[in-house]
Amino acid sequence: MSAPEPVNPGSLGAPRGYSHGMLAPAGGRLLAVAGQIAWDERQEIVAGGFPEQFGQALANVLAVVREAGGGPEHVAQLTLFVTDKDDYLASLREVGEVYRRLMGRHYPAMALVEVAALLEPGARVEIQGLAVLPPGARG
């Protein structure tokens, strides 16, 4: 079984840093990943700014995917909830570097939503996702 494949209609223009859609192969198993924040193993928000929080939150999403038997290439969708869109935009270069370090050049369907606050004090970003895992993956 292959990983989900990007679907990018030419009529929508070329996406940058995401795909318009992801087509899941037949026989895959769907893994829903709850919103992950920048908690470390002690369940404390990591030090640093937006890029550091983004990196830890994405690493936490990938930890769930790996535990279920998948990898970054199996992620089909990510939703980023941020408390300050301008903070995200000001950190875009660093966020891109962190993203590529963790995900490579795999760009699933993505959305970014600015929210008034997140549940955990000090959290700037929360990431939830969907992954399509191979049939034999742990689960």
KOLGUPA-744473 format. One record per residue (C-alpha): x negated, y negated, z negated; residue number from 0. Coordinates in steps of 0.2 Angstrom, whole numbers. Example, Ala and Ser with C-alpha at 12.3 -4.5 7.8 and 13.67 -1.06 7.14 Angstrom:
<pts>
       X       Y       Z   drenvo
     -62      22     -39        0
     -68       5     -36        1
</pts>
This chain:
<pts>
       X       Y       Z   drenvo
       0       0       0        0
      -6     -17       4        1
      -5     -33      -6        2
       9     -46      -3        3
       7     -55      14        4
       8     -74      17        5
      23     -80      27        6
      20     -97      34        7
      31    -103      48        8
      23    -116      59        9
      38    -127      59       10
      35    -130      40       11
      17    -136      43       12
       1    -128      36       13
       2    -126      18       14
     -13    -132       7       15
     -17    -121      -8       16
      -1    -111      -7       17
       9    -101       5       18
      27    -105      10       19
      32     -87       6       20
      25     -70       2       21
      32     -54       9       22
      31     -39      -3       23
      26     -22       5       24
      39      -8       3       25
      37       3     -12       26
      28     -10     -23       27
      33     -13     -41       28
      38     -30     -47       29
      29     -37     -62       30
      36     -53     -70       31
      24     -63     -80       32
      30     -74     -94       33
      24     -92     -95       34
       6     -92    -101       35
      -2    -107    -109       36
     -21    -110    -113       37
     -22     -99    -128       38
     -38     -90    -132       39
     -39     -73    -141       40
     -35     -82    -157       41
     -19     -89    -150       42
     -27    -107    -151       43
     -27    -119    -137       44
     -44    -120    -128       45
     -54    -136    -130       46
     -56    -147    -115       47
     -45    -156    -103       48
     -32    -151     -90       49
     -44    -140     -79       50
     -49    -130     -95       51
     -31    -127    -100       52
     -27    -123     -82       53
     -41    -110     -81       54
     -36    -102     -97       55
     -18    -101     -93       56
     -21     -93     -76       57
     -34     -81     -84       58
     -20     -76     -96       59
      -8     -73     -81       60
     -21     -62     -73       61
     -24     -53     -89       62
      -6     -47     -88       63
      -8     -42     -70       64
     -24     -32     -73       65
     -16     -24     -88       66
      -2     -18     -77       67
     -15     -11     -64       68
     -16     -26     -52       69
     -27     -40     -47       70
     -26     -58     -41       71
     -22     -51     -23       72
      -6     -44     -30       73
       1     -61     -36       74
      15     -66     -25       75
      22     -81     -34       76
      16     -94     -47       77
      26    -108     -55       78
      15    -121     -64       79
      24    -132     -78       80
      14    -147     -82       81
      17    -161     -94       82
       9    -174     -84       83
       8    -173     -65       84
      -4    -188     -64       85
     -16    -178     -76       86
     -14    -163     -64       87
     -18    -174     -48       88
     -33    -182     -57       89
     -40    -165     -60       90
     -36    -158     -43       91
     -54    -155     -38       92
     -59    -146     -54       93
     -42    -136     -54       94
     -46    -130     -36       95
     -63    -124     -42       96
     -56    -115     -56       97
     -42    -108     -46       98
     -54    -101     -32       99
     -66     -94     -46      100
     -51     -84     -53      101
     -40     -80     -38      102
     -52     -82     -23      103
     -44     -87      -7      104
     -28     -79     -11      105
     -14     -92     -11      106
       4     -85     -16      107
      20     -95     -15      108
      18    -109     -28      109
      28    -123     -36      110
      23    -136     -48      111
      36    -144     -60      112
      33    -159     -72      113
      41    -156     -89      114
      44    -168    -104      115
      35    -155    -115      116
      30    -137    -118      117
      34    -127    -133      118
      17    -126    -140      119
      10    -143    -147      120
      -5    -148    -136      121
      -1    -137    -121      122
      -3    -147    -105      123
       1    -133     -93      124
      11    -116     -93      125
      10    -104     -78      126
      22     -90     -75      127
      21     -78     -61      128
      27     -63     -51      129
      16     -49     -44      130
      19     -35     -33      131
       9     -20     -39      132
       5      -4     -30      133
      16      11     -33      134
       3      20     -44      135
      -1       5     -55      136
       1       7     -73      137
      17       1     -79      138
</pts>
